[in-house]
Amino acid sequence: MNLSDFKGIWFLLGVAVAYGVLWGFDPHSGLKALEKSGTIVWSLLPIFAFVILITALVNYFLKPARFVKHFGAESGKKGWFLSLASGVLSHGPMYAWYPMLQEMRERGIREGYLVAFLYARSIKIPLLPLMVEYFGWLFTIVLTVYILLGSWIQGVVSNRIGSKRP
């Protein structure tokens, strides 16, 4: 692997230069900033390990294409649950999901399920532990519930609008 292929190298070098400049002007503050950064990284390492584990498990066990057959016009609560759950559990860039979502739409999935899926993707399981670390359990739970509720409402509204089209 070529070092220039690693896109984060520029950020890493920029941070190193910033620390070097700070160290040159005020060594005491530079050391203090470096110690604080090290403390933050050390406290986040268990969270990163947990995130990597959960992401690996989701990638191994969850195949979103399996859900396509469960979104018929009469799927009701099961369809909403699967839309929200698969939205939360999905990962990767959104554009990678578009072909599958288009195929699901062509097979007759109601647009509301697609809307709920897309909206629920704003909940990122790998980032939840970090959110809890910074904002606490209550904030994280309330925000997650609001996002899920908003996802469902947007899907219902989309179904109602979509059913009135010619």
C-alpha positions in Angstrom: 0.0 0.0 0.0 1.3 3.4 -1.0 1.4 5.9 1.8 -0.3 8.5 -0.4 -3.3 6.1 -0.7 -4.0 6.7 2.9 -6.2 9.8 2.8 -6.0 10.4 6.5 -2.3 10.9 6.3 -2.8 14.6 5.5 -4.9 15.1 8.5 -2.4 13.3 10.7 0.5 15.4 9.3 -1.5 18.6 9.8 -2.2 17.7 13.5 1.5 16.8 14.0 2.6 20.2 12.4 0.1 22.0 14.7 1.5 20.3 17.8 5.0 21.1 16.6 4.2 24.8 16.0 2.5 24.9 19.5 5.5 23.2 21.0 7.8 25.7 19.4 5.9 28.7 20.7 5.0 27.4 24.2 6.4 24.0 25.1 4.4 23.8 28.3 1.1 24.3 26.5 2.2 21.9 23.7 2.9 19.1 26.3 -0.4 19.8 28.1 -2.3 19.6 24.8 -0.5 16.3 23.9 -1.3 14.8 27.3 -5.0 15.8 27.0 -5.2 14.3 23.5 -3.6 11.1 24.8 -6.1 10.9 27.6 -9.0 11.2 25.3 -7.7 8.6 22.8 -7.0 6.2 25.7 -10.5 6.6 27.1 -12.0 6.0 23.6 -10.0 2.8 22.8 -12.6 0.5 24.5 -15.4 2.2 22.6 -13.5 1.8 19.3 -13.0 -1.9 20.1 -16.7 -2.3 20.8 -17.7 -0.5 17.7 -15.4 -2.7 15.5 -16.9 -5.8 17.1 -20.5 -4.7 16.6 -19.8 -3.7 13.0 -18.1 -7.0 12.3 -21.1 -8.9 13.7 -23.6 -6.8 11.8 -21.7 -7.3 8.6 -21.5 -11.1 9.1 -25.1 -11.8 10.2 -27.2 -9.1 8.6 -27.8 -9.3 4.9 -30.3 -6.5 4.0 -31.3 -8.2 0.8 -33.0 -10.8 2.9 -35.6 -8.3 3.9 -36.9 -7.5 0.4 -39.6 -10.3 0.5 -41.0 -8.9 3.8 -42.2 -5.5 2.5 -45.5 -6.3 0.7 -48.4 -3.9 0.6 -50.0 -5.8 3.5 -46.9 -6.2 5.7 -48.2 -3.6 8.3 -46.4 -3.4 11.6 -43.8 -6.0 10.5 -42.9 -3.8 7.5 -42.5 -0.7 9.6 -40.4 -2.6 12.1 -38.2 -4.0 9.5 -37.8 -0.7 7.7 -36.7 1.1 10.9 -34.5 -1.8 12.1 -32.8 -2.3 8.8 -32.3 1.5 8.5 -30.6 1.6 11.9 -28.5 -1.5 11.2 -27.4 -0.5 7.7 -24.1 1.1 7.2 -21.8 2.3 4.5 -22.3 5.1 2.0 -25.9 5.9 1.1 -25.4 5.8 -2.6 -24.4 2.1 -2.3 -28.0 1.4 -1.1 -29.7 3.2 -4.0 -29.7 0.2 -6.5 -31.2 -2.1 -3.9 -33.8 0.4 -2.8 -34.7 1.0 -6.5 -35.1 -2.7 -7.0 -37.3 -2.9 -3.9 -39.4 -0.1 -5.2 -39.8 -1.7 -8.6 -41.0 -4.9 -6.8 -43.8 -3.0 -5.1 -42.5 -1.9 -1.8 -44.4 1.1 -0.5 -42.5 4.3 -0.6 -43.1 5.0 3.1 -41.0 2.0 4.0 -38.1 3.4 1.9 -38.5 6.8 3.5 -38.5 5.3 7.0 -35.4 3.2 6.1 -33.5 6.3 4.8 -34.5 8.4 7.8 -33.6 5.7 10.3 -30.1 5.5 8.9 -29.3 8.7 10.8 -29.0 6.4 13.9 -25.5 4.9 13.7 -25.0 2.0 16.1 -21.2 2.2 16.0 -21.5 5.9 17.2 -24.0 5.3 20.0 -21.4 4.5 22.6 -19.5 7.6 21.7 -22.8 9.7 22.0 -23.4 8.1 25.4 -19.9 9.0 26.4 -20.4 12.7 25.5 -24.1 13.3 26.1 -25.2 10.6 28.5 -27.8 7.8 28.4 -30.9 9.9 28.7 -30.1 12.2 25.8 -29.0 9.3 23.6 -32.2 7.3 24.3 -34.5 10.3 23.8 -32.9 11.4 20.6 -32.9 7.8 19.2 -36.6 7.4 20.0 -37.4 10.8 18.4 -35.5 9.8 15.3 -37.4 6.5 15.1 -40.7 8.2 15.6 -39.8 10.8 13.0 -38.8 8.1 10.6 -42.2 6.4 11.0 -44.1 9.6 10.7 -42.3 10.6 7.5 -43.0 7.1 6.1 -46.7 7.3 6.9 -46.9 10.8 5.3 -45.1 9.6 2.3 -47.5 6.6 1.9 -50.4 9.0 2.1 -49.0 11.4 -0.4 -47.9 8.5 -2.7 -51.4 6.9 -2.6 -53.0 10.1 -3.9 -50.9 10.1 -7.1 -52.5 9.1 -10.3 
